[in-house]
Amino acid sequence: MPNTKEDFHWGKLVVSCLRSQRETQVEAPAFVDFEVLPHFDGRPDDMFVWFICALRTEVAPFRARLVRVTQDLREVLLKRDFPAQAAATLKSDVTSMEDIEAGGGRFAYFR
């Protein structure tokens, strides 16, 4: 039987780091929310992070710096003992609140 208390340890760490990153952004457009898609078995490898901008028009400008923002997230994760091999497999993309709503809301959009 899995240890559910530890199953989402790495996912929770990603969420914590994203919250800090969101609060300290200085470059526009900013991401206003995020969605973390961890594995249900708790492994840290191949997690996916969606950075969410407010407006559809902000997606392209944010995507232009997505690699840098994702690398910044990896660096913070590594400082907090996230496994290096897993940090290298972290993937990301960007969307907007407008696109999520047009896609039927969070549940439908991220499914």
N, C-alpha and C positions, 0 to 999 in steps of 0.2 A: 504494500500500500504506500502511495507517495506521501511524503511529508509536506502537506499543503502549506504550512507556515513558510517553508523555504522555497516552494515551487516558483514563486514570483519574485524572489529576491533580486534577480538581475533586472527584471522588468521594472520593479519599483525604483531601483537605482537609476535607470534611464529616465524615468518620470521625474525623479528628484532633480537630476541634472538639467533636464529640459526646463523645469520651472525656474531654476536659477538663471539659465541662459535667457529665457524669455524676459525676466525682470531686468536684466542688465544690457539689453540690446541698445545700441546707439545708432545703428545704420537702418535707413528706411529702404524698402518697406519692412516692417517688423512682422514676425509671426505672432498672432494673437492667441493661438491655441495649438495643440498638437495631438496626435494619436499615436500610441505605441502599440505595435502588434508583436507581443512576445510569443514564445512557444508555450503551450500548456504544460509541457513536461519540465519547464523551468530552465532549460539549457539557454545559455546566453548567445549562442551562435545564430547568425542570420536573422536577427531582429530587424523589424522595419519601423521606421519613424516617418510619420507624415507631419510636415510643418504646415500650419494652416494660417493663411493670411485672411484679412477681413474681406477684401474685394478681389474679384476675378482679375481686374487690371493689375493687381500687385503680384500675381503669380509669376509672370515672365521676369520681371526685375528681381524677384527673390530667387528664382531658379538660376539666374546668372551668378549668384554667389552661394548656391546650395552646396557645392563641394566644400567650400571654405567653412560654412556653418556646420556641416556634418563633421568635418575634421576637427573643428573646435569642440564639438560634443564628444568625439572620440578621445581627445586629449584630456578632457575633464573626467571622463569615465575611467581612463587609465590611472589618473591620480587617485581615484577612489577604489582602486584594486579590481576593476573590471578586467577579465582575462584578455590579454593582448590579442590572442588569436581570434577571439570573438569580436573584439572592437574592429578588427580589420574586415569583418564580414557584415558589419552594420550597414544597412541600406536606408535610403531616404528618398523622399520626393516632396513636392509642395502642391497644395491645393488651396481653395478658398472656402470661406463660409458660404458664399453665394453658390459655388458649385456643389457643395455638400447639400444645401437646402434644395437645389434644383434636382439633385440625385435622389431625393426621398429621405433626407436626414442621415444622421451618422450611421445608424444601423445598416441601412440599405447601401449607403455609399461605400463603407469600408468592408463590406461583405465579400 
